Amino acid sequence: MVFRSKKGPISTILSWSLIIGSVVLLIAVHLNLGGISNELSSSDKILLTVICILFSLFVLVGWFHTFYVVTEKVLKVRGGIFNWTIPIEDIEVIAESKNPLSAPALSLDRLQITYGKSKFILISPKDKALFLNHLRKLKPDIIIDTKR
């Protein structure tokens, strides 16, 4: 079952501001608005263009490709270009969290999944109740703490 990431207002504003800022910077440099590119050579402009495009693509891939797949045996977490595979049998505790650490979660309304020997990952499924119910069916002894 596939669960999309919830998209919170902070990550929405931050992500789209970074993308728009990169585009505005490129336009300003290539149109020489405000003399911003007076000191830049052609190769500097090309390098800046490549960096801004790659950065924008990185943010866009993260925005559109952050999701979680639950199979009978594993939880697959996809956060942009990064992937994690967590065996369901290794999941010990799932707790609500507002932890702002960098994570494959596009909202601060998160779940902290503790697995293995004190490893954890933060995710933000759009439908937390359905996600938790699905995992509980697969492993009934998972400790779920939603009282934080």
C-alpha positions as CSV (number, residue, x, y, z in Angstrom):
1,M,0.0,0.0,0.0
2,V,1.4,3.4,-0.9
3,F,1.1,6.4,1.4
4,R,1.9,9.9,0.2
5,S,3.7,12.4,2.4
6,K,1.6,15.1,4.1
7,K,2.8,18.5,2.9
8,G,2.9,21.1,5.6
9,P,2.9,24.9,5.2
10,I,6.5,25.3,6.3
11,S,7.9,22.8,3.9
12,T,5.6,24.2,1.1
13,I,6.8,27.7,1.6
14,L,10.4,26.7,2.0
15,S,10.5,24.4,-1.0
16,W,8.7,26.7,-3.4
17,S,10.6,29.8,-2.2
18,L,13.9,28.0,-2.9
19,I,12.8,27.0,-6.4
20,I,11.4,30.5,-7.2
21,G,14.5,32.1,-5.8
22,S,16.7,30.0,-8.1
23,V,14.7,30.9,-11.1
24,V,14.7,34.6,-10.2
25,L,18.4,34.5,-9.7
26,L,18.9,33.0,-13.1
27,I,16.7,35.6,-14.7
28,A,18.5,38.4,-12.9
29,V,21.9,37.1,-14.0
30,H,21.0,36.5,-17.6
31,L,19.1,39.7,-18.0
32,N,21.8,41.6,-16.0
33,L,19.2,43.1,-13.8
34,G,20.6,45.5,-11.2
35,G,24.2,44.9,-12.5
36,I,24.2,41.5,-10.7
37,S,26.2,39.8,-13.4
38,N,28.7,42.6,-14.2
39,E,31.6,40.6,-12.7
40,L,30.6,37.2,-14.0
41,S,32.2,35.6,-17.0
42,S,30.3,33.4,-19.5
43,S,31.6,30.3,-17.8
44,D,30.5,31.6,-14.4
45,K,27.0,32.2,-15.8
46,I,26.9,28.7,-17.2
47,L,28.1,27.2,-13.9
48,L,25.6,29.2,-12.0
49,T,22.8,28.1,-14.4
50,V,23.8,24.4,-14.0
51,I,23.9,24.6,-10.2
52,C,20.5,26.4,-10.0
53,I,18.9,23.9,-12.3
54,L,20.3,20.9,-10.4
55,F,19.3,22.4,-7.1
56,S,15.8,23.1,-8.3
57,L,15.4,19.6,-9.7
58,F,16.7,18.2,-6.4
59,V,14.0,20.1,-4.5
60,L,11.3,19.2,-7.0
61,V,12.1,15.5,-6.9
62,G,11.9,15.7,-3.1
63,W,8.6,17.4,-3.3
64,F,6.9,15.1,-5.7
65,H,8.6,11.8,-4.8
66,T,8.3,11.5,-1.0
67,F,6.1,8.6,-0.2
68,Y,6.0,5.4,1.8
69,V,5.3,1.8,0.6
70,V,4.1,-0.8,3.1
71,T,4.4,-4.4,1.9
72,E,3.9,-7.6,3.9
73,K,7.6,-7.7,4.9
74,V,9.0,-4.1,4.6
75,L,8.4,-0.4,4.9
76,K,10.0,1.3,1.9
77,V,10.6,5.0,2.5
78,R,11.3,7.2,-0.5
79,G,12.4,10.8,0.1
80,G,13.4,12.3,-3.3
81,I,16.5,10.5,-4.5
82,F,17.0,8.7,-1.2
83,N,15.6,5.3,-0.2
84,W,15.3,3.4,3.0
85,T,14.0,-0.2,3.5
86,I,12.9,-1.2,7.0
87,P,11.8,-4.7,7.7
88,I,8.4,-4.7,9.4
89,E,9.6,-7.2,11.9
90,D,12.3,-4.7,13.1
91,I,9.9,-1.9,13.9
92,E,9.5,-1.6,17.6
93,V,7.8,1.8,18.4
94,I,5.9,4.4,16.4
95,A,5.4,7.7,18.1
96,E,4.1,11.1,17.1
97,S,6.7,13.7,16.7
98,K,7.2,17.3,15.8
99,N,11.0,16.8,15.5
100,P,12.3,19.3,12.8
101,L,15.3,17.1,11.9
102,S,15.9,16.6,8.2
103,A,13.8,13.6,7.2
104,P,11.8,12.1,4.3
105,A,8.8,14.0,5.6
106,L,7.2,17.1,4.1
107,S,5.4,18.1,7.3
108,L,6.2,18.6,10.9
109,D,3.2,16.4,11.8
110,R,5.4,13.3,11.9
111,L,5.8,9.8,13.1
112,Q,9.0,8.6,14.5
113,I,9.6,5.0,13.6
114,T,12.1,3.3,15.9
115,Y,13.6,0.1,14.5
116,G,16.6,-2.2,14.8
117,K,19.1,-1.3,17.5
118,S,17.9,2.3,18.3
119,K,17.7,3.5,14.7
120,F,14.8,5.8,13.8
121,I,13.4,7.6,10.8
122,L,10.8,10.4,10.7
123,I,8.0,10.3,8.2
124,S,4.7,12.2,7.6
125,P,2.1,10.0,6.0
126,K,-0.9,12.0,4.8
127,D,-3.3,9.5,6.4
128,K,-1.6,8.6,9.7
129,A,-4.5,6.6,11.0
130,L,-4.7,4.3,8.0
131,F,-0.9,4.0,7.9
132,L,-0.8,3.0,11.6
133,N,-3.7,0.6,11.2
134,H,-2.1,-1.1,8.3
135,L,1.2,-1.6,10.1
136,R,-0.6,-2.9,13.2
137,K,-2.4,-5.5,11.1
138,L,1.1,-6.6,9.8
139,K,2.7,-6.6,13.2
140,P,0.2,-6.4,16.1
141,D,2.9,-6.0,18.8
142,I,4.2,-2.7,17.5
143,I,4.0,-0.1,20.3
144,I,2.1,3.0,19.0
145,D,2.4,6.2,21.0
146,T,0.1,8.9,19.7
147,K,-0.3,10.8,23.0
148,R,2.7,13.2,22.5
